[in-house]
């Protein structure tokens, strides 16, 4: 598998993993979404909002949208997990489309990234994607761990890439049009 194909698969894995995680979150009892927990961010709500906010930030840099760090000033956390699931799924779809439109040379192309006081730093698209996917996995793992202390069992999130795994997830892959 070449790197371009890998990034396209990672974008699809991101969509699939978020869908599975949000289906679990949407089954939580009242109060569990925002309840204080032990983690990097102190609740499932704050962690999922952070994932979405950073996804917006990195996606803006990838598409050279020009918003930069101003996105953080305008971001208001979403208290409704159903609404957050919808906007996250929409952004996940846009990331898939972005990755599908990339040409092999695009992964080495530099785009400006707004690093606040550090200034505008050119970064390779391939490196930004790698960081974005790592960030998503890192914080989804935290939500996964927090779910263990709720009324909902954490979903399986690591069955995506192997043919063996996909056989058992075919319905989900088709439903999400991955």
Secondary structure, 3 states (H helix, E strand, C coil): CCHHHHHHHHHHHHHHHHHHHHHHHCCCCCCCCCCCCCCCCCCHHHHHHHHHHHHHHHHHHHCCCCCCCHHHHHCCCCCCHHHHHHHHHHHHHHHHHHHHHCCHHHHHCEEEEECHHHCEEEEEHHHHHHHHHHHHHHHHHHHHHHHCCCCCCCCCCCCCCCHHHHHHCHHHHHHCCC
